[in-house]
Amino acid sequence: MTPAEALAALRAAEARDGRLGLDRRRDLLAKLADEVLARAEEFVIALDADYGGRSRYDTLLADVLIVADAARYSRRKLRGWAKPRRAWVPYPFWPTTAAEEPVPKGVVGIIAPWNYPVQLALWPVVDAIAAGNRVVVKPSEFVPRTAALLGEVLEAALGRDVALAVQGGREVAESFAAQPWDHLVFTGGTSTGRKVAEAAARNLVPVTLELGGKCPALVLPGADLREAARNILAGKAVNAGQTCIAPDTVLLVGHAPADFADACRDSGIALPEGAIASEAQAARLDALTVGARLTPLGADGDARRRALTLAEAAQNSPLQQEEIFGPVLAIQAMPDLAGAIAWVTARPPPLAIYLFGATRSEEAAVAAGTRSGALVTGRAIEYAAFPSLGFGGVGASGIGRYHGRAGFLAFSDMRARVRHGRWSLSRFFDLPRKPIAEKLTKQLVKKR
């Protein structure tokens, strides 16, 4: 099935069956949660094969359980989110009543990546279904077994009149982005995100783009270096660093790189449980670190299961400019907090900034002096698992928010509902106007 055929099929289903009512949405969310959990071991096997070695914990926690939790959370909150919100009416229009009601957009297209192929395909599905939409998902072709399983889960949990999967490579993805969806979600690299946005703009399709960037971790003078190193590496090790919100570069303020390296060795976190997803990704990392001073924290497992490695590089190195997206952690000594903030602002705003050892005033200085999708103190990446917290980037790291209520609103059109009374003061201004209109106008202007 092509993207155009999938879109046409779901538009026909909507025309035939109407929009998804609240009770059906809640039922579908429950079924999706149950189906994902029931197929958990199948996802473990599929992703391990697609990666050539992937951590069971990464799959179960960051791909399977996170989706089930999101679906169950949205199901619990849905009735409250869906209620119309009363809007204030200026007194010249009384007794008019006004409200905003969330209305489904229609059919949402979702292009998912390979690094968290279940979570990043199905969490947007959760939000879109909660808002009453039908969905078409284009899973990543780089994880073919998982992509096929995702198609089966969508059909079993939601049915082909609500959700469809379209399989294929680059040409299919390009065609997918060019369709006149009612909303389009893309998760992936910034350069590809620009192309997706351009294709969507031709049809005036609103987009949610979840992209990348160099997420910095600022280790400030007040930090316990051993604790900071452990918490940074714990986030970096998940999925072998192939996480858009993984710590990318550690900015050391008041700490020596050698001391931080010692603290990293003492953490006991060295070899991620999963592999770099492909030989192409491994080659990209090798090219990125040419000329850098590398400090492995342990022994590699094999060519694609590599130990976490610290890297120091010159300012003109690609390592200083491009997103790393792997088990390499760049480190850089900074003269002071102002220098660290300058490093961050010299680059496109990241998805997240992580702080360790920050005082309240230092945290406030970073918040005031930078832009990012999130500002997190004390740990890394875990905040993305909070279903009540909107998730997204800024500028080059993304457009829009989803997760929980933020996702419900992103995939809803907020329609104005107005009911006028039989009379109001405003009617004195109808044509042809009488002399009282002038007097009322003067009174109203004075009140301003």
Sequence and secondary structure as in RCSB ss.txt:
>XXXX:A:sequence
MTPAEALAALRAAEARDGRLGLDRRRDLLAKLADEVLARAEEFVIALDADYGGRSRYDTLLADVLIVADAARYSR
RKLRGWAKPRRAWVPYPFWPTTAAEEPVPKGVVGIIAPWNYPVQLALWPVVDAIAAGNRVVVKPSEFVPRTAALL
GEVLEAALGRDVALAVQGGREVAESFAAQPWDHLVFTGGTSTGRKVAEAAARNLVPVTLELGGKCPALVLPGADL
REAARNILAGKAVNAGQTCIAPDTVLLVGHAPADFADACRDSGIALPEGAIASEAQAARLDALTVGARLTPLGAD
GDARRRALTLAEAAQNSPLQQEEIFGPVLAIQAMPDLAGAIAWVTARPPPLAIYLFGATRSEEAAVAAGTRSGAL
VTGRAIEYAAFPSLGFGGVGASGIGRYHGRAGFLAFSDMRARVRHGRWSLSRFFDLPRKPIAEKLTKQLVKKR
>XXXX:A:secstr
  HHHHHHHHHHHHHHH S  HHHHHHHHHHHHHHHHHTHHHHHHHHHHHHTS  HHHHIIIIIIHHHHHHHHHH
HHHHHHHS EEE   GGGTT EEEEEEEE SEEEEE  SSSTTHHHHHHHHHHHHTT EEEEE  TTSHHHHHHH
HHHHHHHH TTTEEE   SHHHHHHHHTS  SEEEEES HHHHHHHHHHHHTTT  EEEE     EEEE TTS H
HHHHHHHHHHHHGGGG  TTS  EEEEESS HHHHHHHHHHTT  S SS  S HHHHHHHHHHTTT EEEESS  
SSSSS   EEEE  TTSHHHHS   SSEEEEEEESSHHHHHHHHHTS   SEEEEES  HHHHHHHHHH   SEE
EESSSSGGGG TTS B   GGGEE  BSHHHHHHHTEEEEEEEE  S  GGGGGSSS  THHHHHHHHHHHH 
